[in-house]
Amino acid sequence: MNFKTLALVIMFVVFLYGMLLRLIRYRSAGNPVPLNVVDVYDRDTYLKWRAYHAEKCRLGMLEHTANFLVDAALILFNAHALFAGLFAETPFMQMFAVLLLSGLSGVASLPFSYYNTMVIEEKYGFNRSTKKTFWLDQVKGFLVGLLLMVIIGSLLMLIHQALGDWLVVAFAAVMTLLALGITFLYPFFSKIFNKFTPLEEGELKDKLTGLLEKHGYTVRAIQVMDASRRSTKSNAYFTGFGKMKTIVLYDTLVQAMTPEEICAVFAHEMGHGLHKDTLKNQFLSFGQMLVLGLLSWLTLRTPGIFASFGFSQVNYGFAIILIMSVEFALIAPLFGLLSNWISRRAEYRADAQAVEEGYGDALISGLKKLARENFSELAPSPLLVKLEYSHPTLSQRITAIEKGKKP
Ligand SMILES: [Zn+2]
């Protein structure tokens, strides 16, 4: 079997696995709702949720299939090599060509994103995006994505040419630094998509600042993000390194929740900070980067691979596509299993922090409100939770919070 056939077989297996997960998700709508979350939706809303869930799942399956067909066709017909043939022969331009084609092939997803936002989300009353915002987002997303891929491709090329066999460790280290850099630059990136305004003075601001300062944090700013420009769904997070933090609240969250509930959500976020969960994640992602580095090294030292996809020489852009959508895609579920297990444990600990701050009840009502606002699933399949969920289910979290509240 040559490399191309092998790649297509792996892509098909990955496609089938993804389809199977989507089918399990589709069918889980019929699962009985646990008692401690039955009050999240009333009967009519729950029926509405089931219709919403079914529509989203069906669209997801169609999109998954379309993406697979496009990706497989590009591989089958050596499209990357043919397209790269239109560009200058330098290694950089050859890499750029392949990454550009891969970005452009994302067009296959466009009708589905459009239908998702403008038809489904609109129908259930969540969409606030205008057509203009939607298309601008797509263009900005495409450009940011392409820039990122070209940076990664250039780094791979430079490291491989300068360090040869040291590629594995060097690539992992550089990629981890890049990931850190992106986290650091995230506030700047998000300004491309949203506007931020400082939270007005008052009870909420004092409470949040007090909560964080009690644990030695310095609150640089509390910003409200105009998430309502796109969707009615809500969230909150904090950014910044070390003890200096910027809090970001979605305006939708500020509108929907009581100050007490917002503080509870924040005590949870602070729990992640106190347990150094992001740092632990960095270690895990370094392990993942080592595997990616190893795959890159193996791929780049086997020129026969490139020949079987129509290239006359090593192409760093194509190496990335092969590594991400074929080689790593095959083992990604194993990483998911491990990282999601670690993440779910961290979520329980962060919830426990909120309980310790005295926000147990507010956290329960806040989480229920978030679930309602975000139209969340109440009874996902336990198998999917193990494989794919970075958070325990709402019901599991409430059970743990209730337990933690008891002296
Ligand atoms: Zn969390």
Residues whose N, C-alpha, C, O or C-beta is under 5 A from the ligand:
A	BS01	ZN	E347 A350
